[in-house]
Amino acid sequence: MSPYVLAILLFSLGFGTMITFASSHWMMAWMGLEINTLAIIPLMAQHHHPRAAEATMKYFLIQATAAAMLLFASATNAWMSGQWEIQQTTHNLPMTMIILALALKTGLAPFHMWLPEVLQGLNLTTGLILSTWQKLAPFALLLQIQPTSPTTLAILGLLSTMVGGWGGLNQTQLRKILAYSSIAHLGWMILVLQLAPSLTLLALLTYIVMTFSTFLIFKLNAATTINMLATASSKTPALAAMAPLALLSLGGLPPLTGFMPKWLILQELTKNELAPTATLAALSALLSLYFYLRLTYAMTLTISPNNLIGTASWRFTPSQFTLPLTISTSATILLLPLTPTMWALLQT
């Protein structure tokens, strides 16, 4: 792809998201989402491969369906209340339709079926954009609306945490595992959305940092399956020693960064007398932790057959730029002591 075309597409990707961030009118928010979607489609299809073409077509159809639902729901709200303002969405019917449309856009269960298949057809760089940046605009809308019934969000959140845990157990493809990880983390964010929106934002930011680190680790090792992780210790020994900590942080194990949002969300749920919901969410986190432990085992305790090329590769200067990986991995592992500061900043 031409660098000029790539620059235009990346600019459009950011511009569409920023329009959605800044808009208070449903038509402007919808337009930002459409610009965002149309900008990522060529990035997904740039590798002329049947899997990439299939993933692009699936993504386009799902996003078009969600956008049509969102536009219809906002028009219905305008017809019922005479208001196009996002924060004036008060009627139950359009509110529920908007929540379901945004759930379809982000890949929340039970509308999650497309996400693992689409992510599997993409390379790791485009998959990283889909798993992180593409979640920001729908979440900006979810944070702005005030749902009248918390039941819908609670059901979507619990289903997502359970499906994200169960779905990743039997997978061998790393991109599908990361897709189910995304579904589970989104479920945690949705669970606490109505109780503490700032906590949802904190969980989203920590998820983006941890996922960024994990994708870059897999990209540096050129790994797409669990078996390919076995060569990591001979290719990049230092990174192979740090990667398990990043994966366990993604699973939410103390004393790593990933424990911070789960701890605060469970505290908020119990504070609001939702102990059964908190218990189910905590139990579903154990399912996710199992497949992160599988990846950790494959990367550190499994040794691939040694050969001269495989064992000597760490001696050469890496061709990839590793500073973003260093920063994100450090943040993934070491941010837990800063929890009070980050929480105070988000509440101001």
Secondary structure by P-SEA (a helix, b strand, c coil): ccaaaaaaaaaaaaaaaaaaaacccaaaaaaaaaaaaaaacccccccccaaaaaaaaaaaaaaaaaaaaaaaaaaaaaaacccccccccccaaaaaaaaaaaaaaacccccccaaaaaaaaccaaaaaaaacccccaaaaaaaacccccaaaaaaaaaaaaaaaaaaacccccaaaaaaaaaaaaaaaaaaaccccaaaaaaaaaaaaaaaaaaaaaaaaacccccccccccccccaaaaaaaaaaaaaaacccccccaaaaaaaaaaaaaacaaaaaaaaaaaaaaaaaaaaaaaaaacccccccccccccccccccccccaaaaaaaaaacccccaaaaaaaaaac
